[in-house]
Amino acid sequence: MDLQEEHYRYPIGRPEEGQFYNSLYGETLKFELLNEIKMLPAMLEFAVQDLDKSQLDTPYRPGGWTVQQLVHHVADSHMNAYIRFKLALTEEEPVIKPYDEARWAELPDTRLVPINVSLTLLHSLHQRWVALMTEMSLDQWQRTVYHPEQKRKISLWQFLKVYAWHGLHHTAHITRLRERLKWNK
């Protein structure tokens, strides 16, 4: 992968393995990550503000998803994350169900449903998710799920870091595309 493609694919940088799986729980970092989750719906909504149909149908990089697919993908992904949190909090080390993100992005709802539906969903979902996470104890942050594709246990603390990065990553796809194509606000 050349440098430009790398920059388009990972506009805020590749996630480092240790970034998600090796750092310890900390109240300051937790507050920052919860704030990123809390603010994501508004940030994403601002990133797509005033885009027309043609712009929404533009891939963020050659061979990548369209802006419309990205918005729906974030909603799909974060719905799955919320469910994974609730499973981990109510079951002993549940096995989570992986899903084919690329195939989900090709389903008709992603093409036919306006992005404001997913943006509204994200606002509501994140309000509930942040309320849940804000009240979690240290022991609850250490609860795990088992990811069968990765063949590893993942703690809710690790998932918080993953999904905070995930939202910023996809929002940056859109904001960088706007900059490159001079879609100024």
Sequence and secondary structure as in RCSB ss.txt:
>XXXX:A:sequence
MDLQEEHYRYPIGRPEEGQFYNSLYGETLKFELLNEIKMLPAMLEFAVQDLDKSQLDTPYRPGGWTVQQLVHHVA
DSHMNAYIRFKLALTEEEPVIKPYDEARWAELPDTRLVPINVSLTLLHSLHQRWVALMTEMSLDQWQRTVYHPEQ
KRKISLWQFLKVYAWHGLHHTAHITRLRERLKWNK
>XXXX:A:secstr
  HHHHHHH TT    HHHHHTS   HHHHHHHHHHHHHHHHHHHHHHTT  HHHHTSBSSTTS BHHHHHHHHH
HHHHHHHHHHHHHHHSSS B     HHHHHTSHHHHHS HHHHHHHHHHHHHHHHHHHHT  HHHHT EEEETTT
TEEEEHHHHHHHHHHHHHHHHHHHHHHHHHTT   
